[in-house]
Amino acid sequence: MRALAFAQTIGLTHRDIKPGNILHKEGTEIKIADFGAAINKVADHTVITNVGSPAYMAPELVTGGTQASHLTDIYALGVVMYYLLTGRLPFSGANTMSVIYQIVNTEPEPPSAVRNGLVPEFDAIVMKAIAKDPAQRYQTWDEFGAALAELWKKEHKAEEKHDQSETERFQLLRTLPFFHGFPENELWEVLKISKWAKFKPETALIKEGDHGDSFFILAGGYVRVTRGKKTLTVLSAGDCFGEMSYLKKTGDDHRSATVTTTSDAIVLKIRAADLRGASVPLRQLFDERFLNILVQRLENANQQLAVMS
């Protein structure tokens, strides 16, 4: 875009902007190629009309109503953007005349209607660049560039926020007793297969007798484990529950107890099937933790029996 803006300052209009003439060297370095069809408004020579690739030509060019200008180059770059975002041109047909008819007479679908997940700002920028009326397009390269820069800033901030959230969760995992000794690669894998949620006090996370194929690790707060009307234990950050859904591997996934939050709580949930599909090192680490937990619970139960006897 800067190259085309500079070209305009010295009186050049490219007239054949298309993917084949936009070369990616490395990183963010882009080259604009083939100025062979360009016109020089400050030069004194005859201008050849009807030059360019029809699919990228503005309506006023294909109808012969006006001479090429930076506004027709802006239109062409808008078509390139449309193609890059959606994988198809805004206008296509069995032959050139069909394409030209559509360019002049029909409105294209916005990019988001062709490709899911595009933010509305992309639609606004592309559709403004390829407006049929030149007066409705960006009037300068600076204006076009500013719109793209603003969108990049917005997307970059959202990405930074997402990355920060993932980093914060990673750091939290490292503090939890359950994950002590987990290598970094395996901790990132835990983040990939887990879902996180916050819950208010007195929220039943699992209920006795229900079916379930997931286990949970408490990342913050407290929960109460009950069977019937009897409280079995209270768990805190770093404790896990519901792990029998992973250990049984028999299809009998009935919950044997009810788990209810007693405070604001942060809980990460992992489906048994997702852990079984995880890497061997991660599965081995979880198997080791679960075995240690079962041994500890058995020792606690034996101690309680000894006291009662």
Secondary structure by P-SEA (a helix, b strand, c coil): caaaaaaaaaccccccccccccccccccbbbbcccccccccccbbbbbcccccccccccccccccccccaaaaaaaaaaaaaaaaccccccccccaaaaaaaaccccccccccccccccaaaaaaaaaaaccccccccccaaaaaaaaaaaaaaaaaaaaaaaaaaaaaaaaaaaccccccccaaaaaaaaaaccccccccccccccccccccbbbbbcbbbbbbbccccccccccccccccccccccccccccccbbbbbcccbbbbbbbaaaaaaccaaaaaaaaaaaaaaaaaaaaaaaaaaaaac
